[in-house]
Amino acid sequence: MNFTTKLCPFCNQDNKCDILNAKSCWCMKEKVPTSLQELVPKEHKRKSCICQNCVLEYKKDEVKFKQKNGFI
């Protein structure tokens, strides 16, 4: 599977990761649930960040997020 580290592993949109400038990256202010991190496909783990929109969608309705992304 081809992917780029700038794309979210769930929605394939720009994850807007700025980890090289960690103080300004949105992910330093947002708690990413461990249960969501565990859903990242193995080939993407530690290579591609989850976007803020997917994090918020997951937090809002975990079941709906899992259905939308083919986990259930």
PDB file of N, H, CA, C and O in Angstrom:
ATOM      1  N   MET A   1       0.843  -1.182   0.000  1.00  0.00           N
ATOM      2  CA  MET A   1       0.000   0.000   0.000  1.00  0.00           C
ATOM      3  C   MET A   1       0.885   1.240   0.000  1.00  0.00           C
ATOM      4  O   MET A   1       1.836   1.329   0.777  1.00  0.00           O
ATOM      5  N   ASN A   2       0.578   2.185  -0.860  1.00  0.00           N
ATOM      6  H   ASN A   2      -0.194   2.113  -1.491  1.00  0.00           H
ATOM      7  CA  ASN A   2       1.321   3.435  -0.908  1.00  0.00           C
ATOM      8  C   ASN A   2       0.628   4.480  -0.048  1.00  0.00           C
ATOM      9  O   ASN A   2      -0.599   4.580  -0.039  1.00  0.00           O
ATOM     10  N   PHE A   3       1.402   5.234   0.652  1.00  0.00           N
ATOM     11  H   PHE A   3       2.399   5.153   0.644  1.00  0.00           H
ATOM     12  CA  PHE A   3       0.856   6.326   1.444  1.00  0.00           C
ATOM     13  C   PHE A   3       1.954   7.336   1.688  1.00  0.00           C
ATOM     14  O   PHE A   3       3.133   7.063   1.465  1.00  0.00           O
ATOM     15  N   THR A   4       1.560   8.483   2.140  1.00  0.00           N
ATOM     16  H   THR A   4       0.602   8.705   2.321  1.00  0.00           H
ATOM     17  CA  THR A   4       2.520   9.518   2.495  1.00  0.00           C
ATOM     18  C   THR A   4       2.324   9.868   3.964  1.00  0.00           C
ATOM     19  O   THR A   4       1.205   9.814   4.474  1.00  0.00           O
ATOM     20  N   THR A   5       3.389  10.221   4.632  1.00  0.00           N
ATOM     21  H   THR A   5       4.298  10.265   4.218  1.00  0.00           H
ATOM     22  CA  THR A   5       3.303  10.542   6.054  1.00  0.00           C
ATOM     23  C   THR A   5       2.449  11.776   6.322  1.00  0.00           C
ATOM     24  O   THR A   5       2.033  11.996   7.459  1.00  0.00           O
ATOM     25  N   LYS A   6       2.180  12.582   5.300  1.00  0.00           N
ATOM     26  H   LYS A   6       2.518  12.403   4.376  1.00  0.00           H
ATOM     27  CA  LYS A   6       1.349  13.779   5.480  1.00  0.00           C
ATOM     28  C   LYS A   6      -0.144  13.481   5.400  1.00  0.00           C
ATOM     29  O   LYS A   6      -0.964  14.381   5.588  1.00  0.00           O
ATOM     30  N   LEU A   7      -0.508  12.225   5.122  1.00  0.00           N
ATOM     31  H   LEU A   7       0.157  11.495   4.970  1.00  0.00           H
ATOM     32  CA  LEU A   7      -1.920  11.864   5.013  1.00  0.00           C
ATOM     33  C   LEU A   7      -2.366  11.021   6.196  1.00  0.00           C
ATOM     34  O   LEU A   7      -1.649  10.129   6.650  1.00  0.00           O
ATOM     35  N   CYS A   8      -3.555  11.317   6.682  1.00  0.00           N
ATOM     36  H   CYS A   8      -4.137  12.042   6.313  1.00  0.00           H
ATOM     37  CA  CYS A   8      -4.160  10.558   7.772  1.00  0.00           C
ATOM     38  C   CYS A   8      -4.409   9.115   7.309  1.00  0.00           C
ATOM     39  O   CYS A   8      -4.901   8.911   6.199  1.00  0.00           O
ATOM     40  N   PRO A   9      -4.083   8.117   8.129  1.00  0.00           N
ATOM     41  CA  PRO A   9      -4.286   6.729   7.727  1.00  0.00           C
ATOM     42  C   PRO A   9      -5.753   6.318   7.641  1.00  0.00           C
ATOM     43  O   PRO A   9      -6.054   5.234   7.141  1.00  0.00           O
ATOM     44  N   PHE A  10      -6.673   7.157   8.114  1.00  0.00           N
ATOM     45  H   PHE A  10      -6.429   8.038   8.520  1.00  0.00           H
ATOM     46  CA  PHE A  10      -8.094   6.831   8.050  1.00  0.00           C
ATOM     47  C   PHE A  10      -8.807   7.536   6.894  1.00  0.00           C
ATOM     48  O   PHE A  10      -9.480   6.884   6.097  1.00  0.00           O
ATOM     49  N   CYS A  11      -8.666   8.853   6.796  1.00  0.00           N
ATOM     50  H   CYS A  11      -8.119   9.383   7.443  1.00  0.00           H
ATOM     51  CA  CYS A  11      -9.422   9.606   5.785  1.00  0.00           C
ATOM     52  C   CYS A  11      -8.578   9.985   4.563  1.00  0.00           C
ATOM     53  O   CYS A  11      -9.113  10.473   3.568  1.00  0.00           O
ATOM     54  N   ASN A  12      -7.277   9.763   4.635  1.00  0.00           N
ATOM     55  H   ASN A  12      -6.842   9.366   5.443  1.00  0.00           H
ATOM     56  CA  ASN A  12      -6.347  10.097   3.551  1.00  0.00           C
ATOM     57  C   ASN A  12      -6.295  11.585   3.219  1.00  0.00           C
ATOM     58  O   ASN A  12      -5.932  11.961   2.104  1.00  0.00           O
ATOM     59  N   GLN A  13      -6.653  12.423   4.173  1.00  0.00           N
ATOM     60  H   GLN A  13      -6.948  12.118   5.079  1.00  0.00           H
ATOM     61  CA  GLN A  13      -6.540  13.873   4.015  1.00  0.00           C
ATOM     62  C   GLN A  13      -5.264  14.344   4.715  1.00  0.00           C
ATOM     63  O   GLN A  13      -4.687  13.619   5.526  1.00  0.00           O
ATOM     64  N   ASP A  14      -4.834  15.553   4.398  1.00  0.00           N
ATOM     65  H   ASP A  14      -5.303  16.142   3.739  1.00  0.00           H
ATOM     66  CA  ASP A  14      -3.654  16.132   5.032  1.00  0.00           C
ATOM     67  C   ASP A  14      -3.849  16.123   6.551  1.00  0.00           C
ATOM     68  O   ASP A  14      -4.831  16.667   7.056  1.00  0.00           O
ATOM     69  N   ASN A  15      -2.915  15.507   7.276  1.00  0.00           N
ATOM     70  H   ASN A  15      -2.117  15.065   6.866  1.00  0.00           H
ATOM     71  CA  ASN A  15      -3.048  15.429   8.728  1.00  0.00           C
ATOM     72  C   ASN A  15      -2.552  16.696   9.435  1.00  0.00           C
ATOM     73  O   ASN A  15      -2.675  16.827  10.653  1.00  0.00           O
ATOM     74  N   LYS A  16      -1.996  17.613   8.663  1.00  0.00           N
ATOM     75  H   LYS A  16      -1.895  17.507   7.674  1.00  0.00           H
ATOM     76  CA  LYS A  16      -1.510  18.897   9.182  1.00  0.00           C
ATOM     77  C   LYS A  16      -0.543  18.708  10.351  1.00  0.00           C
ATOM     78  O   LYS A  16      -0.518  19.497  11.295  1.00  0.00           O
ATOM     79  N   CYS A  17       0.245  17.652  10.260  1.00  0.00           N
ATOM     80  H   CYS A  17       0.225  17.011   9.492  1.00  0.00           H
ATOM     81  CA  CYS A  17       1.229  17.362  11.297  1.00  0.00           C
ATOM     82  C   CYS A  17       2.386  18.353  11.203  1.00  0.00           C
ATOM     83  O   CYS A  17       2.909  18.622  10.121  1.00  0.00           O
ATOM     84  N   ASP A  18       2.768  18.882  12.345  1.00  0.00           N
ATOM     85  H   ASP A  18       2.343  18.663  13.223  1.00  0.00           H
ATOM     86  CA  ASP A  18       3.908  19.791  12.418  1.00  0.00           C
ATOM     87  C   ASP A  18       4.789  19.368  13.590  1.00  0.00           C
ATOM     88  O   ASP A  18       5.265  20.206  14.355  1.00  0.00           O
ATOM     89  N   ILE A  19       5.000  18.059  13.721  1.00  0.00           N
ATOM     90  H   ILE A  19       4.613  17.378  13.099  1.00  0.00           H
ATOM     91  CA  ILE A  19       5.732  17.515  14.856  1.00  0.00           C
ATOM     92  C   ILE A  19       7.167  18.041  14.926  1.00  0.00           C
ATOM     93  O   ILE A  19       7.752  18.094  16.008  1.00  0.00           O
ATOM     94  N   LEU A  20       7.736  18.428  13.788  1.00  0.00           N
ATOM     95  H   LEU A  20       7.261  18.384  12.909  1.00  0.00           H
ATOM     96  CA  LEU A  20       9.083  18.992  13.818  1.00  0.00           C
ATOM     97  C   LEU A  20       9.106  20.326  14.550  1.00  0.00           C
ATOM     98  O   LEU A  20      10.149  20.775  15.024  1.00  0.00           O
ATOM     99  N   ASN A  21       7.937  20.948  14.631  1.00  0.00           N
ATOM    100  H   ASN A  21       7.089  20.582  14.246  1.00  0.00           H
ATOM    101  CA  ASN A  21       7.769  22.174  15.407  1.00  0.00           C
ATOM    102  C   ASN A  21       6.698  21.862  16.456  1.00  0.00           C
ATOM    103  O   ASN A  21       5.623  22.462  16.459  1.00  0.00           O
ATOM    104  N   ALA A  22       7.002  20.934  17.328  1.00  0.00           N
ATOM    105  H   ALA A  22       7.876  20.447  17.326  1.00  0.00           H
ATOM    106  CA  ALA A  22       6.021  20.345  18.245  1.00  0.00           C
ATOM    107  C   ALA A  22       5.206  21.354  19.052  1.00  0.00           C
ATOM    108  O   ALA A  22       4.041  21.100  19.355  1.00  0.00           O
ATOM    109  N   LYS A  23       5.786  22.465  19.395  1.00  0.00           N
ATOM    110  H   LYS A  23       6.733  22.672  19.149  1.00  0.00           H
ATOM    111  CA  LYS A  23       5.049  23.447  20.199  1.00  0.00           C
ATOM    112  C   LYS A  23       3.847  24.005  19.463  1.00  0.00           C
ATOM    113  O   LYS A  23       2.881  24.437  20.093  1.00  0.00           O
ATOM    114  N   SER A  24       3.891  24.005  18.125  1.00  0.00           N
ATOM    115  H   SER A  24       4.675  23.654  17.613  1.00  0.00           H
ATOM    116  CA  SER A  24       2.777  24.569  17.372  1.00  0.00           C
ATOM    117  C   SER A  24       1.850  23.504  16.783  1.00  0.00           C
ATOM    118  O   SER A  24       0.801  23.841  16.234  1.00  0.00           O
ATOM    119  N   CYS A  25       2.215  22.238  16.888  1.00  0.00           N
ATOM    120  H   CYS A  25       3.067  21.964  17.335  1.00  0.00           H
ATOM    121  CA  CYS A  25       1.376  21.193  16.300  1.00  0.00           C
ATOM    122  C   CYS A  25       0.118  20.972  17.139  1.00  0.00           C
ATOM    123  O   CYS A  25       0.177  20.905  18.367  1.00  0.00           O
ATOM    124  N   TRP A  26      -1.009  20.860  16.458  1.00  0.00           N
ATOM    125  H   TRP A  26      -1.057  20.914  15.461  1.00  0.00           H
ATOM    126  CA  TRP A  26      -2.287  20.673  17.137  1.00  0.00           C
ATOM    127  C   TRP A  26      -2.267  19.420  18.029  1.00  0.00           C
ATOM    128  O   TRP A  26      -2.950  19.381  19.051  1.00  0.00           O
ATOM    129  N   CYS A  27      -1.496  18.408  17.651  1.00  0.00           N
ATOM    130  H   CYS A  27      -0.940  18.440  16.820  1.00  0.00           H
ATOM    131  CA  CYS A  27      -1.518  17.144  18.394  1.00  0.00           C
ATOM    132  C   CYS A  27      -0.905  17.256  19.787  1.00  0.00           C
ATOM    133  O   CYS A  27      -1.112  16.380  20.627  1.00  0.00           O
ATOM    134  N   MET A  28      -0.159  18.317  20.035  1.00  0.00           N
ATOM    135  H   MET A  28       0.009  19.028  19.353  1.00  0.00           H
ATOM    136  CA  MET A  28       0.408  18.508  21.366  1.00  0.00           C
ATOM    137  C   MET A  28      -0.641  19.031  22.344  1.00  0.00           C
ATOM    138  O   MET A  28      -0.426  19.031  23.556  1.00  0.00           O
ATOM    139  N   LYS A  29      -1.771  19.472  21.810  1.00  0.00           N
ATOM    140  H   LYS A  29      -1.946  19.471  20.826  1.00  0.00           H
ATOM    141  CA  LYS A  29      -2.833  20.017  22.643  1.00  0.00           C
ATOM    142  C   LYS A  29      -4.053  19.089  22.703  1.00  0.00           C
ATOM    143  O   LYS A  29      -4.958  19.301  23.511  1.00  0.00           O
ATOM    144  N   GLU A  30      -4.076  18.082  21.865  1.00  0.00           N
ATOM    145  H   GLU A  30      -3.341  17.909  21.208  1.00  0.00           H
ATOM    146  CA  GLU A  30      -5.237  17.188  21.731  1.00  0.00           C
ATOM    147  C   GLU A  30      -4.861  15.782  22.184  1.00  0.00           C
ATOM    148  O   GLU A  30      -3.883  15.216  21.697  1.00  0.00           O
ATOM    149  N   LYS A  31      -5.627  15.215  23.109  1.00  0.00           N
ATOM    150  H   LYS A  31      -6.421  15.674  23.506  1.00  0.00           H
ATOM    151  CA  LYS A  31      -5.397  13.850  23.573  1.00  0.00           C
ATOM    152  C   LYS A  31      -5.941  12.881  22.528  1.00  0.00           C
ATOM    153  O   LYS A  31      -7.133  12.888  22.221  1.00  0.00           O
ATOM    154  N   VAL A  32      -5.054  12.049  21.987  1.00  0.00           N
ATOM    155  H   VAL A  32      -4.086  12.043  22.237  1.00  0.00           H
ATOM    156  CA  VAL A  32      -5.457  11.039  21.009  1.00  0.00           C
ATOM    157  C   VAL A  32      -5.676   9.737  21.766  1.00  0.00           C
ATOM    158  O   VAL A  32      -4.732   9.188  22.335  1.00  0.00           O
ATOM    159  N   PRO A  33      -6.924   9.229  21.782  1.00  0.00           N
ATOM    160  CA  PRO A  33      -7.207   8.011  22.547  1.00  0.00           C
ATOM    161  C   PRO A  33      -6.334   6.832  22.104  1.00  0.00           C
ATOM    162  O   PRO A  33      -6.116   6.609  20.913  1.00  0.00           O
ATOM    163  N   THR A  34      -5.851   6.098  23.080  1.00  0.00           N
ATOM    164  H   THR A  34      -6.028   6.279  24.048  1.00  0.00           H
ATOM    165  CA  THR A  34      -5.041   4.916  22.803  1.00  0.00           C
ATOM    166  C   THR A  34      -5.823   3.930  21.945  1.00  0.00           C
ATOM    167  O   THR A  34      -5.255   3.289  21.060  1.00  0.00           O
ATOM    168  N   SER A  35      -7.122   3.805  22.203  1.00  0.00           N
ATOM    169  H   SER A  35      -7.583   4.325  22.922  1.00  0.00           H
ATOM    170  CA  SER A  35      -7.950   2.868  21.432  1.00  0.00           C
ATOM    171  C   SER A  35      -8.017   3.256  19.960  1.00  0.00           C
ATOM    172  O   SER A  35      -8.148   2.383  19.103  1.00  0.00           O
ATOM    173  N   LEU A  36      -7.931   4.546  19.650  1.00  0.00           N
ATOM    174  H   LEU A  36      -7.825   5.255  20.346  1.00  0.00           H
ATOM    175  CA  LEU A  36      -7.886   4.996  18.258  1.00  0.00           C
ATOM    176  C   LEU A  36      -6.516   4.699  17.667  1.00  0.00           C
ATOM    177  O   LEU A  36      -6.421   4.229  16.533  1.00  0.00           O
ATOM    178  N   GLN A  37      -5.469   4.964  18.411  1.00  0.00           N
ATOM    179  H   GLN A  37      -5.546   5.345  19.332  1.00  0.00           H
ATOM    180  CA  GLN A  37      -4.118   4.681  17.935  1.00  0.00           C
ATOM    181  C   GLN A  37      -3.964   3.203  17.579  1.00  0.00           C
ATOM    182  O   GLN A  37      -3.264   2.862  16.625  1.00  0.00           O
ATOM    183  N   GLU A  38      -4.607   2.342  18.333  1.00  0.00           N
ATOM    184  H   GLU A  38      -5.176   2.619  19.107  1.00  0.00           H
ATOM    185  CA  GLU A  38      -4.525   0.899  18.087  1.00  0.00           C
ATOM    186  C   GLU A  38      -5.196   0.490  16.781  1.00  0.00           C
ATOM    187  O   GLU A  38      -4.915  -0.590  16.262  1.00  0.00           O
ATOM    188  N   LEU A  39      -6.075   1.326  16.242  1.00  0.00           N
ATOM    189  H   LEU A  39      -6.304   2.203  16.665  1.00  0.00           H
ATOM    190  CA  LEU A  39      -6.766   1.025  14.983  1.00  0.00           C
ATOM    191  C   LEU A  39      -5.935   1.358  13.750  1.00  0.00           C
ATOM    192  O   LEU A  39      -6.263   0.928  12.645  1.00  0.00           O
ATOM    193  N   VAL A  40      -4.868   2.117  13.932  1.00  0.00           N
ATOM    194  H   VAL A  40      -4.601   2.467  14.830  1.00  0.00           H
ATOM    195  CA  VAL A  40      -4.017   2.491  12.794  1.00  0.00           C
ATOM    196  C   VAL A  40      -3.440   1.210  12.184  1.00  0.00           C
ATOM    197  O   VAL A  40      -2.853   0.397  12.898  1.00  0.00           O
ATOM    198  N   PRO A  41      -3.603   1.026  10.870  1.00  0.00           N
ATOM    199  CA  PRO A  41      -3.055  -0.169  10.211  1.00  0.00           C
ATOM    200  C   PRO A  41      -1.553  -0.307  10.465  1.00  0.00           C
ATOM    201  O   PRO A  41      -0.828   0.686  10.535  1.00  0.00           O
ATOM    202  N   LYS A  42      -1.111  -1.531  10.600  1.00  0.00           N
ATOM    203  H   LYS A  42      -1.700  -2.337  10.544  1.00  0.00           H
ATOM    204  CA  LYS A  42       0.276  -1.821  10.951  1.00  0.00           C
ATOM    205  C   LYS A  42       1.281  -1.095  10.053  1.00  0.00           C
ATOM    206  O   LYS A  42       2.294  -0.589  10.536  1.00  0.00           O
ATOM    207  N   GLU A  43       1.002  -1.043   8.755  1.00  0.00           N
ATOM    208  H   GLU A  43       0.179  -1.453   8.363  1.00  0.00           H
ATOM    209  CA  GLU A  43       1.945  -0.419   7.835  1.00  0.00           C
ATOM    210  C   GLU A  43       2.034   1.101   7.996  1.00  0.00           C
ATOM    211  O   GLU A  43       2.943   1.728   7.453  1.00  0.00           O
ATOM    212  N   HIS A  44       1.101   1.691   8.734  1.00  0.00           N
ATOM    213  H   HIS A  44       0.362   1.181   9.175  1.00  0.00           H
ATOM    214  CA  HIS A  44       1.105   3.137   8.972  1.00  0.00           C
ATOM    215  C   HIS A  44       1.619   3.498  10.359  1.00  0.00           C
ATOM    216  O   HIS A  44       1.977   4.650  10.603  1.00  0.00           O
ATOM    217  N   LYS A  45       1.661   2.537  11.264  1.00  0.00           N
ATOM    218  H   LYS A  45       1.370   1.601  11.066  1.00  0.00           H
ATOM    219  CA  LYS A  45       2.038   2.832  12.650  1.00  0.00           C
ATOM    220  C   LYS A  45       3.405   3.490  12.714  1.00  0.00           C
ATOM    221  O   LYS A  45       4.372   3.035  12.104  1.00  0.00           O
ATOM    222  N   ARG A  46       3.451   4.590  13.483  1.00  0.00           N
ATOM    223  H   ARG A  46       2.665   4.960  13.979  1.00  0.00           H
ATOM    224  CA  ARG A  46       4.674   5.354  13.710  1.00  0.00           C
ATOM    225  C   ARG A  46       5.255   5.946  12.427  1.00  0.00           C
ATOM    226  O   ARG A  46       6.433   6.298  12.370  1.00  0.00           O
ATOM    227  N   LYS A  47       4.400   6.053  11.385  1.00  0.00           N
ATOM    228  H   LYS A  47       3.443   5.768  11.431  1.00  0.00           H
ATOM    229  CA  LYS A  47       4.831   6.629  10.115  1.00  0.00           C
ATOM    230  C   LYS A  47       3.904   7.740   9.645  1.00  0.00           C
ATOM    231  O   LYS A  47       4.323   8.629   8.904  1.00  0.00           O
ATOM    232  N   SER A  48       2.651   7.696  10.071  1.00  0.00           N
ATOM    233  H   SER A  48       2.310   6.974  10.674  1.00  0.00           H
ATOM    234  CA  SER A  48       1.652   8.635   9.586  1.00  0.00           C
ATOM    235  C   SER A  48       0.732   9.036  10.729  1.00  0.00           C
ATOM    236  O   SER A  48       0.198   8.177  11.430  1.00  0.00           O
ATOM    237  N   CYS A  49       0.544  10.331  10.919  1.00  0.00           N
ATOM    238  H   CYS A  49       0.977  11.030  10.349  1.00  0.00           H
ATOM    239  CA  CYS A  49      -0.297  10.831  12.015  1.00  0.00           C
ATOM    240  C   CYS A  49      -1.780  10.818  11.650  1.00  0.00           C
ATOM    241  O   CYS A  49      -2.153  10.985  10.489  1.00  0.00           O
ATOM    242  N   ILE A  50      -2.598  10.621  12.648  1.00  0.00           N
ATOM    243  H   ILE A  50      -2.295  10.485  13.591  1.00  0.00           H
ATOM    244  CA  ILE A  50      -4.053  10.721  12.515  1.00  0.00           C
ATOM    245  C   ILE A  50      -4.385  12.211  12.498  1.00  0.00           C
ATOM    246  O   ILE A  50      -3.819  12.985  13.270  1.00  0.00           O
ATOM    247  N   CYS A  51      -5.303  12.613  11.618  1.00  0.00           N
ATOM    248  H   CYS A  51      -5.764  11.985  10.991  1.00  0.00           H
ATOM    249  CA  CYS A  51      -5.676  14.035  11.560  1.00  0.00           C
ATOM    250  C   CYS A  51      -6.602  14.410  12.722  1.00  0.00           C
ATOM    251  O   CYS A  51      -7.230  13.550  13.340  1.00  0.00           O
ATOM    252  N   GLN A  52      -6.668  15.691  12.996  1.00  0.00           N
ATOM    253  H   GLN A  52      -6.157  16.390  12.494  1.00  0.00           H
ATOM    254  CA  GLN A  52      -7.487  16.188  14.096  1.00  0.00           C
ATOM    255  C   GLN A  52      -8.961  15.881  13.874  1.00  0.00           C
ATOM    256  O   GLN A  52      -9.674  15.558  14.824  1.00  0.00           O
ATOM    257  N   ASN A  53      -9.425  15.978  12.639  1.00  0.00           N
ATOM    258  H   ASN A  53      -8.846  16.240  11.867  1.00  0.00           H
ATOM    259  CA  ASN A  53     -10.823  15.698  12.347  1.00  0.00           C
ATOM    260  C   ASN A  53     -11.186  14.255  12.712  1.00  0.00           C
ATOM    261  O   ASN A  53     -12.235  14.014  13.308  1.00  0.00           O
ATOM    262  N   CYS A  54     -10.332  13.305  12.362  1.00  0.00           N
ATOM    263  H   CYS A  54      -9.480  13.500  11.878  1.00  0.00           H
ATOM    264  CA  CYS A  54     -10.608  11.900  12.692  1.00  0.00           C
ATOM    265  C   CYS A  54     -10.570  11.674  14.203  1.00  0.00           C
ATOM    266  O   CYS A  54     -11.366  10.899  14.735  1.00  0.00           O
ATOM    267  N   VAL A  55      -9.652  12.345  14.894  1.00  0.00           N
ATOM    268  H   VAL A  55      -9.005  12.974  14.462  1.00  0.00           H
ATOM    269  CA  VAL A  55      -9.587  12.237  16.348  1.00  0.00           C
ATOM    270  C   VAL A  55     -10.900  12.733  16.953  1.00  0.00           C
ATOM    271  O   VAL A  55     -11.474  12.081  17.825  1.00  0.00           O
ATOM    272  N   LEU A  56     -11.368  13.888  16.485  1.00  0.00           N
ATOM    273  H   LEU A  56     -10.902  14.417  15.776  1.00  0.00           H
ATOM    274  CA  LEU A  56     -12.612  14.453  17.021  1.00  0.00           C
ATOM    275  C   LEU A  56     -13.823  13.603  16.667  1.00  0.00           C
ATOM    276  O   LEU A  56     -14.720  13.431  17.493  1.00  0.00           O
ATOM    277  N   GLU A  57     -13.860  13.067  15.445  1.00  0.00           N
ATOM    278  H   GLU A  57     -13.131  13.207  14.774  1.00  0.00           H
ATOM    279  CA  GLU A  57     -14.955  12.172  15.049  1.00  0.00           C
ATOM    280  C   GLU A  57     -14.987  10.941  15.940  1.00  0.00           C
ATOM    281  O   GLU A  57     -16.055  10.522  16.385  1.00  0.00           O
ATOM    282  N   TYR A  58     -13.833  10.366  16.200  1.00  0.00           N
ATOM    283  H   TYR A  58     -12.965  10.707  15.839  1.00  0.00           H
ATOM    284  CA  TYR A  58     -13.731   9.171  17.039  1.00  0.00           C
ATOM    285  C   TYR A  58     -14.224   9.473  18.453  1.00  0.00           C
ATOM    286  O   TYR A  58     -14.983   8.698  19.035  1.00  0.00           O
ATOM    287  N   LYS A  59     -13.786  10.604  18.997  1.00  0.00           N
ATOM    288  H   LYS A  59     -13.169  11.234  18.524  1.00  0.00           H
ATOM    289  CA  LYS A  59     -14.200  10.977  20.352  1.00  0.00           C
ATOM    290  C   LYS A  59     -15.707  11.223  20.431  1.00  0.00           C
ATOM    291  O   LYS A  59     -16.339  10.916  21.442  1.00  0.00           O
ATOM    292  N   LYS A  60     -16.270  11.770  19.375  1.00  0.00           N
ATOM    293  H   LYS A  60     -15.757  12.019  18.554  1.00  0.00           H
ATOM    294  CA  LYS A  60     -17.693  12.089  19.359  1.00  0.00           C
ATOM    295  C   LYS A  60     -18.542  10.826  19.306  1.00  0.00           C
ATOM    296  O   LYS A  60     -19.541  10.722  20.017  1.00  0.00           O
ATOM    297  N   ASP A  61     -18.151   9.857  18.464  1.00  0.00           N
ATOM    298  H   ASP A  61     -17.339   9.942  17.887  1.00  0.00           H
ATOM    299  CA  ASP A  61     -18.934   8.638  18.305  1.00  0.00           C
ATOM    300  C   ASP A  61     -18.028   7.508  17.803  1.00  0.00           C
ATOM    301  O   ASP A  61     -17.857   7.308  16.601  1.00  0.00           O
ATOM    302  N   GLU A  62     -17.464   6.789  18.750  1.00  0.00           N
ATOM    303  H   GLU A  62     -17.603   6.951  19.727  1.00  0.00           H
ATOM    304  CA  GLU A  62     -16.511   5.721  18.436  1.00  0.00           C
ATOM    305  C   GLU A  62     -17.120   4.660  17.513  1.00  0.00           C
ATOM    306  O   GLU A  62     -16.468   4.211  16.571  1.00  0.00           O
ATOM    307  N   VAL A  63     -18.354   4.264  17.778  1.00  0.00           N
ATOM    308  H   VAL A  63     -18.884   4.629  18.543  1.00  0.00           H
ATOM    309  CA  VAL A  63     -19.006   3.229  16.972  1.00  0.00           C
ATOM    310  C   VAL A  63     -19.199   3.704  15.532  1.00  0.00           C
ATOM    311  O   VAL A  63     -18.896   2.972  14.590  1.00  0.00           O
ATOM    312  N   LYS A  64     -19.699   4.917  15.362  1.00  0.00           N
ATOM    313  H   LYS A  64     -19.946   5.512  16.128  1.00  0.00           H
ATOM    314  CA  LYS A  64     -19.907   5.470  14.021  1.00  0.00           C
ATOM    315  C   LYS A  64     -18.581   5.564  13.270  1.00  0.00           C
ATOM    316  O   LYS A  64     -18.516   5.251  12.081  1.00  0.00           O
ATOM    317  N   PHE A  65     -17.526   5.994  13.958  1.00  0.00           N
ATOM    318  H   PHE A  65     -17.578   6.248  14.924  1.00  0.00           H
ATOM    319  CA  PHE A  65     -16.208   6.091  13.337  1.00  0.00           C
ATOM    320  C   PHE A  65     -15.735   4.715  12.868  1.00  0.00           C
ATOM    321  O   PHE A  65     -15.235   4.565  11.753  1.00  0.00           O
ATOM    322  N   LYS A  66     -15.899   3.725  13.726  1.00  0.00           N
ATOM    323  H   LYS A  66     -16.305   3.846  14.631  1.00  0.00           H
ATOM    324  CA  LYS A  66     -15.470   2.365  13.376  1.00  0.00           C
ATOM    325  C   LYS A  66     -16.284   1.817  12.197  1.00  0.00           C
ATOM    326  O   LYS A  66     -15.734   1.135  11.332  1.00  0.00           O
ATOM    327  N   GLN A  67     -17.570   2.105  12.158  1.00  0.00           N
ATOM    328  H   GLN A  67     -18.017   2.659  12.860  1.00  0.00           H
ATOM    329  CA  GLN A  67     -18.415   1.660  11.045  1.00  0.00           C
ATOM    330  C   GLN A  67     -17.967   2.332   9.752  1.00  0.00           C
ATOM    331  O   GLN A  67     -17.807   1.668   8.728  1.00  0.00           O
ATOM    332  N   LYS A  68     -17.769   3.625   9.797  1.00  0.00           N
ATOM    333  H   LYS A  68     -17.899   4.164  10.629  1.00  0.00           H
ATOM    334  CA  LYS A  68     -17.372   4.403   8.626  1.00  0.00           C
ATOM    335  C   LYS A  68     -16.047   3.912   8.039  1.00  0.00           C
ATOM    336  O   LYS A  68     -15.845   3.949   6.826  1.00  0.00           O
ATOM    337  N   ASN A  69     -15.154   3.454   8.909  1.00  0.00           N
ATOM    338  H   ASN A  69     -15.318   3.424   9.895  1.00  0.00           H
ATOM    339  CA  ASN A  69     -13.824   3.041   8.481  1.00  0.00           C
ATOM    340  C   ASN A  69     -13.660   1.528   8.359  1.00  0.00           C
ATOM    341  O   ASN A  69     -12.544   1.026   8.224  1.00  0.00           O
ATOM    342  N   GLY A  70     -14.783   0.804   8.409  1.00  0.00           N
ATOM    343  H   GLY A  70     -15.689   1.212   8.519  1.00  0.00           H
ATOM    344  CA  GLY A  70     -14.768  -0.629   8.134  1.00  0.00           C
ATOM    345  C   GLY A  70     -14.226  -1.525   9.234  1.00  0.00           C
ATOM    346  O   GLY A  70     -13.775  -2.637   8.959  1.00  0.00           O
ATOM    347  N   PHE A  71     -14.263  -1.060  10.472  1.00  0.00           N
ATOM    348  H   PHE A  71     -14.630  -0.157  10.695  1.00  0.00           H
ATOM    349  CA  PHE A  71     -13.793  -1.890  11.572  1.00  0.00           C
ATOM    350  C   PHE A  71     -14.910  -2.748  12.164  1.00  0.00           C
ATOM    351  O   PHE A  71     -14.642  -3.758  12.814  1.00  0.00           O
ATOM    352  N   ILE A  72     -16.150  -2.348  11.939  1.00  0.00           N
ATOM    353  H   ILE A  72     -16.368  -1.528  11.410  1.00  0.00           H
ATOM    354  CA  ILE A  72     -17.310  -3.147  12.395  1.00  0.00           C
ATOM    355  C   ILE A  72     -18.402  -3.079  11.349  1.00  0.00           C
ATOM    356  O   ILE A  72     -19.464  -3.675  11.525  1.00  0.00           O
TER     357      ILE A  72
END
